[in-house]
Amino acid sequence: MANASLSPADMRHLAAAGGAAPSLHNSQPWYFRATKDDRGITVYADKTRAVPLTDPDGRALYISVGAAVFNMRVAAGRLGRDPHVTLLPEGSKPPAAAVLDLSRFTHDSQPYGPDLYPAIGDRHSSRLPFANRDVPERVVGELITAAAAEGAVLDVLEEADARRVLNLTAEAERRTAADLARQAETRTWLRLEELTTDGIPRAALGPQDHDARVPVRAFTGHPPAFPTSTQRFEALPQVATLTTHFDRPEDWLRAGQAMERVWLLATVHGLRMSVLHQAVEWPDTRATLRDPRTGPGHVQMVLRMGYGPPGAQTPRRPVTETLGPAADDAGTKTPNATDTART
């Protein structure tokens, strides 16, 4: 029987895939450790990279970590491994977000339908205008099925609900613009001049909507810190909500896996996506996002999708910074200040 242990190259392969996941302000709040038997990988939430004013309960942080977990599941298929995931395992020191047991082999390298692995590198947030072209119902159905397979509900909204959600997002954006502390926090993640490994570079900011139909986040503040362009966006953006039945850390991790599975599949189909996150950052607007006609649930994400140009690449932390050896029985330390410093 083949050796079930993962090589250092295998570990780097998995960590690189996990590190390509989306995260709030490209904060990349994760780090990875080999399991003690070298047959799996442990994923930790790096709370030193939190965005506490915008995300006080860590919900967005855990969604980001969940997205990293799904990327690693996809990457495990390229290694011929069948990943078994345990969320929030009991007794781990320090507390882990997830453990991927990769001791089992598989001949199915594409368990999610299309080959999603190339999409890990191709997926980017696109804050650019999309075409006035509907996503085909067949593709919408595939995306809904993908979310359901991860325990979440993707609801692609009809016009009235889409406008309601966009109005709530615009309201939340105005409130954020008036919150000087949140504005200052966001600016700490801007990377306008220097080359870095995290945060938001100028090229990824995107324009504002000339007609104010799409409430794109103004990362540079109100008024903007430097001149920004405007363009005309699509007349009616295609908007979807991602919902879970409960609202616990394990649900946030599942939502992150569902979001990334949907996003990678959308990328395979030539779709672009971005996150309209503002309304879920305020408790009252987040509560109002949910359509009471669809029953109980908690909206975790608002996604905008369509056909258009790809978004700009964002910098990524090197694997040498996010991947470490297995924890011993006494536990392992969170990466030190050098590892997690935001440059």
C-alpha positions, 0 to 999 in steps of 0.5 A: 500500500502507498505511504499515507504520510504527506510529504513536505511538498504535499503540505506546501501544495495544500497550504498554497491552495488554502492561502488563495481563499478570499477574506475580508480586506484580504486579511488572510486570517489563517495558519496551517500545521501538519498533524502529528502523524503527517497524514493530515493538516490542521487549520487555525484561525489567526485572530491576530489578523482580525478586523475587530470593528467591522467583524466584532464576533469573528463571523467573517473571519471564520467564513474566510477560514472555511473558504480556505478549508474548501480550497484545501479539500479541492487540492487534496484531490490532486494528491489522490486523497479523500479529505475527511473534515472535522470542524472545531475538533474538541481538545485541540491545543491551541483550538483548531478551526478544522482538521483535514484527515487525508489518510484515505486515498481516492481515484476520484480527483473531481468529486465536485463535478467540474475540475475546480482546482484551476479555478483556485488560482483564477478566482478573484473578486471583481469590483468592475461593471458586469454586462447586462446579461442574465446568468443562465438558469442551468448555471444558477441551478448548479450554484444552488446545488453546490451551496446545498451540498455544503449545508447552506442555501444560495438564494439568487434574488428576483428583481424586487428582493435584489433591489431591497438587498441593494438598498440595505447595502447602500444604507450600511455603506452610508453608516460605515462612511460616517463611522470614523473608527471603521473607516480608519480600520479599513484604511489600515488594510489598504496597500496603495504604494508598497508591495506587500503580501496582504491587504488591498492594492490600488488595482483591486479597488475598482471604480464607483458606480456612476449611477449609484446603483451598485453600492461598491465599498469605498475603501479609501473613505468618504471623501476618498483619500485620492481621486477615484474613477466612476463607471456605469455598472449593470442596470440590475445587478444579479445578487444572491444571499448565502444563508445558514439555519444557525449562526454559530462558528461551525455554521460560519465555517460551513458558509465559507466552504459553501461560498468558495465552492459556489465561487470556484464553480462560477469561475469555471463557468466564466462568471465573476463575483464580488462580495457586498459585505456592508449590510452583514456588518451591522446587526439590524441591516443583517437581520433585515436581509433575510426574506421572512417568506423563506423561513428562518435563517441567517444571511452570511454573505451577499454575492454579486455575480455576472459576466465581465472582466476579471478582478485584479489579483491580490497579494498572498502571504508566502507558504513559509509564513502560513505553514508550520510543523505539527503541534506537539502535545503541549500545543503550538504557538500562534505565529509570532509578530514577525509572521503576522505583521501587516506591512 
